[in-house]
Amino acid sequence: MHRKLTSVLLALGTMLLTASGAYSQATKKVTYGKSSFTIYEPLDLPPTSTTGFRPEAPGYTLKSSLYGPGTYYCYAPGNVPKTDYKCILNEIHEWICYRPDYVKQYFAERGYTPMKQKDMKKMSGKTRLPQSGLMYQIGDKKWLYFNIYGLENCGPRPWDSNEEHVLQAAFIEEIPQVTDTVLDRIYRFWNDGVRFTEYAGVSQSNFHTKPSAPSDKNPNFFAIGDMLKPEKGFYSLTFENGPEPTYLWHSYADVVTKNLKKPDFDANGMAGYFDLYAAFKYHFDIVKVKDKLYVMYTAQEMLLHDIYPGWTWQRLMKENIENEKQRKAAEEQIKKENAKAFEMLYNEMFK
């Protein structure tokens, strides 16, 4: 009995990792056994603040002969769903597709000069923060970064062009090393993703510290997938009271407070769409550089870049579509086989 339950819970864990790694659709109902649950429900939180720096028109609306139907980048710029929800993520994505000359002129007209590469390297400290590229300090402890990439398949001969465009844009801010501040950023990124994209997930697990075992009564990491209940926290499992598992609930704040004291504090997240033709996906990072803590929000293009030689975007997309079908089939099979375990889990989470 114990072995069977362990197998079921392992499958359940795999399913939850799929939900927070491939992630799940925002605000939907799921049914397991005799119970239905609404997951990906937004919280009553304000959007992550915008910067006020935006181009005259979203880059994805620009007309170009270098990408789009009939070119190597045939699906670019991709689909951008309409939304009235405004946050930092869908502000910075408006810079993608612009040429670097436009970006430089925009900031020069407002009195800003690019950061020196040596200053960027010093600031990043060999973390995920940018070490090169085009970056501006736009305020006290605030920066905007633009990843410039030269598209190599815009000319008559493959891999023989260098048409530079912005393919990533990021907002970076130094924040206090205070638990409430960090949790606020984590919760609001997840909430932004739920509000205007189809999936969102965040995790906090220090970069070099080995994560504790799932059964640990004092876990040193957590992951937020299809549900976020700040007042309830997250769970681990124990079988100490017999074959039936017992859920142990833990505070997000306790984990963050302890981990902030360590030099390798780290958090990351992702939000985006299941649409394989979506223009963007979004990343979230909190990294520690010596005695400073930075949060970074990144928007990344999905269809405007070079792929490996010998492949075409049509061939790649055909394979992606097939892989997505297989992933969905495997997910449905796991859900079907472990419906009772899922029902037990969600009933516990919704108590």
N, C-alpha and C positions, 0 to 999 in steps of 0.2 A: 504493500500500500504506500509506504513511504517513498519507495523508488518510483512508483507510478506518479505520485504527486510531484516529485522532484522533476521528472521528465516533462510533466505538464507545465510546471512553472518555468522551466528552462525555455520551453517553446513560447510561453507567455513573455518571458524576458526578451527573446528574439523578436517577437512581434512588436514590443515596445521600442526596442532599438531601431527596428525598421521604421516605426512611426516618428522617431526623433532623429533618424539618420537619413531616411528617404522622406520622412515627415508625413504629415497628414493634412487633409483639407480643413480649412477654417470653418468653424461653427457648423457642425453637422450632427445628426443623430445616428447612434449605433445601437443595435439590438443584440444582446447575448442572452441565451436562455429565454426566460420569461420577462426580462427587464430591458428597458430602453434608456439611453443616456444621451444627453447633449454635451458634446465635447468641443474643444476649441471655442469656448465661450469667452468673449472679451471681458476685461476687467474695466471698472470705472476709473481709468487713469487718463491723464492728458497725453497727447502725442509727444514724442520726443521733439524738442524744440528745433526749429529750422534756423538757418544762419542769415537769411535775407540775401545771400549771394546766389543769383541764378541768371542764366543767359536770357537773351531776348526772346528765344523760343526754345522749346525742348529739342535737344539734338536729334532725337529719333524722328522728328517731323521734317528734318532737312532733306532736300532732294539731292541725290548724288548719282553720278554715273559709275561710281567705283564699287557700289554694292547694291544688292537688290536683284530682282528677276533678270536672268540673262547674264549674270556675272558669277565669278567664283563664289562670292558670298551671297548666294541666291536667296537665302531666307532672311537676311539682315534688312532692317534692324530688328524685326520681330514684332510680336504682338505686345501691346501695352494696354491692359484693361483700364477703362475709365474709372475714376474714383474721386469722391469729394473729400476723402480723408487726406490730410496734409501732415507730413512728418519729415524728419531729416532724410529718411531713406528715399522717398520719392521727390525730394528736392535735389539731392545730389545726382540722381540718375539723369537729370535733365542735361548734364554736362557731357554725357557719353555721346559719341559720334562727332563732337566738335573737333576742329583742327586746333593744334596747339597755338598757332598764331592768334586765333581769336581769343583764347584764354589769356594769353600774355597781354594782348591789347586791352581786354576787359579790366584786368587788375591794374595795369599801368595807368589807365585813365582814372582809377580810383586811388592812386598813390601807393600801390603795393609793389614790392620787388620780390622776385623769387628767392627762396632760401638757398644758401650755398650748400653744395653736396656734403662738405665736411661737417656742417652743422646738422644736416639730416642724419648722417651716420652717428654722430655723437648723441643725438637725441634718441635714436632707435635702440642703441646698445645691443645690436645683433638679435633683436626680437622680430616680431611680425610687423612692427612699424616700418614705414618706407625708409629705405636707405639711399634711394636715388629717384630722380624724376622731377616733376614740377610741383613745387609746394610753396604755399603762402601762409604766413602768420596773419590771421584776420582779426585777432583780438587778444586779450590777455589769456594766455594758455589755450588758445584755439587756433587750429590750422585747417586748411583745405589742401588736399593732395590730388594730383592728376597723373595717372599712369599713362604715358604716351607710348604707343606701339605703332611701328611702321608696317602697314599691310603689304605683303610681298606678292600678292596675286591680283594686282589691279591692272597690269599691262598685258600686252599681246603674248608675252612669254612668261610661263609659270616661274614663280620665285625670283622675279627680276624687277620688282618695284619696291618702293619704300614710301608709301603714302601714310604719313603719320596722322593718327587720330587718338582722341581720348577714349580708352577702353575700360578704364576704371576711375571712379572718383570716390574720395573718402573724406570724412570729417573726423578730426582728431581733437580730443580735449583732455587736458590734465585735470584729474578730479581728486578730491580729498580721499584719503584712505580711511574711510568711515563706512561701517557696515550698511547703514541706512542708505547712503549715497550709492553704493555699489549695487545693492538689491534693487533700488529704484531704477537704475539703468538696465539691469537684467530684466526686470518685470516689464518695463516699458518697451524694450525691444521686442520681447515676445508678444506683447499686446499690439504693437504696431503691425507686426507680421500677421496676427490674427485679424486685425481690422481691414487690411487692404490686400493681402496676398492669400494664398491657399494653404500654406504650411509655415510653421515656425517651430524652432527648437533652440534651447540654450542649455549649456552645461558649465559647471564650475568644477574644475579638477586641476590642481596645481601642476605646472608644466613638468617638473622633474620628480615630484613626489609620487611614489607608487600608490595608486588608488587602493583603498581598503577593500576587503572582500565584501560581496553583496550581503552576507549575513552578519557583518560587523555591527555591533550595537552602538558604535560611535563612528559612523562613516565619515570619510574626509572629502567626499565629493557628492554632487547630485546632478541630475539631468531633468530638464523640464520639457516634456513632449506635448501630448495632446490635451493635457489639463494643467492648470496652474491655480493652486489654492494657497495663497501666501499664509493665511491664518492656520492652515492644516499642516503644511510642509510636505515632506516626502517620506517614503517608507523603505524599510528593509524587512526581510523575512527571517523568522526563527521557527525551528521545529522542536524547541526545547520542551514544549508541553504535549508532545505526541505527534502523530502523523499529520494532523491538520496544521497548516501553517498559521502563524500568528504575525500580524502586521505590526511592526514597530515604527512609530511616526517620529520624525526628526525635524528640527527647525532649520530652515535655510539660513537664518541669521547666525545660528551657532557655528555652522560650517564656515561661512564667510568670515566671521570674526576670528576664528582660529587660523584660517588659511591666509588672511591678510597679514599676519605676523611673519609669514615665510617669504623669502626673497623671490620665489618662483610663482607667485600668485598668477592665476590665469583663468580666463573665462572666454568662451566662444559660442557663437550661435549662427543660425542661418534661417532665412525666410525666402519664399519664392512661390513659384507656380508649378503645377503638374503639366501644364501645356508645354510640349516639347518645342513649340515655336515661340515661347515667351522671350521677350527681349532681355530681361534682367533677372538676376537673383541678388540677394543681399546678405552681407556678412556682418558679424558683430564680434568685437574682440576687446578684452580688457587685459592689458599686459603691464607688468611691473618692470621698470628700468631703474635699478639701484634704489634710490629713495623716492621715486616718483611713480605715480599710477596714471595710466592713460586708457581712455576708452576710444575705440575707433569704429565708425560706421562706414561700410563700403558698399557701393553699388557696382556691379560687374555685368558687362555685356555677355550675352550667351551665344550669339550667332555671327558676330563680326570679328572673327579672328582666323588665323591660318591653322589648318589641321595638317596631319602628317602627310608627307609626299606620297603620291600614288592613290590617295583617297579623294573622293569628292564629297561635298556636303550632302548631296542626294543619297549617296551610298551610306554615309554616316547616319543620316536621319532614318533611313530604312532599318538599319541595325538598332538604333535607339528605340524605334517604335516596337520592334520585336522584343527587345529586352524589357520594355515597359509592360508588354502583355504578359511575359513570363513572371515578372515581379508581382503584378497584380494577381495572377493565378495562384502563386505561392502564398501570397498574403491571405487570400480568401480561404485557402486550404488550412492555413494555420488557425484562422479565426473559427472555421467550422469545427476543427478537431478539438479546439480548446475553449469552446463557448462557455462551459461551466466555470472554468478558471477565470475567464474574462468577466463573467457576471459577478463572481465573488470579489474580484479586484475592484471593479467599478462601484459595486455596492458599498464596499469599504471606503472608497475615496469620496463617495457622495454622502456619507453619513453626516 
